[in-house]
Amino acid sequence: MLERWLHIDLSTQQLQLREGEERLFEASISSAKNGPGEQHGSGCTPRGWHVIRACIGKGHAAGTVFVARRPTGEIYSPALAAAAPQRDWILSRILWLSGLEPGRNRLGKVDTMRRFIYLHGCPDELPMGVPLSHGCIRMRNDDIIRLYEMVGAGTRVLIEESAN
């Protein structure tokens, strides 16, 4: 049986779920506005091999608002957005990443998990295909919910910049 894994291409702002080389799912994403990078506090998206350490949000409604990985009881709406215009919305589901490469994205000042890097839903009016996040991988709510059902803790994730 072939392993399922995620490939995230920062150059094309695309995510693919693969089983071996077969594509099972594709979606546009939005990675860090500050570009790729691994340092704590950089606001960059870390590269290299990761693993999904935790899957958060099962059973919650689309648009559920999360703070510190806990549902707030709110459902995202334009009125909620207007009341908190600077908030970085984490919605619907969270796939929390942990680095697999010591010194590159694991341990010390480059630890992806300690940086709280996730794949997560965001307001659907935010553009995809454009780097605008604070370091995480943002996805449309329907896409993150669908992906969440196809992966689990232990799924490997490669984040890289293509040569294209």
Beta strands, then each sheet from edge to edge (+ up, - down):
strand 1: 4-9
strand 2: 14-19
strand 3: 22-28
strand 4: 48-56
strand 5: 64-67
strand 6: 70-75
strand 7: 90-99
strand 8: 118-121
strand 9: 137-139
strand 10: 156-160
sheet 1: 3+ 2- 1+ 10+ 4- 7+ 5- 6+
sheet 2: 3+ 2- 1+ 10+ 4- 7+ 8- 9-
end
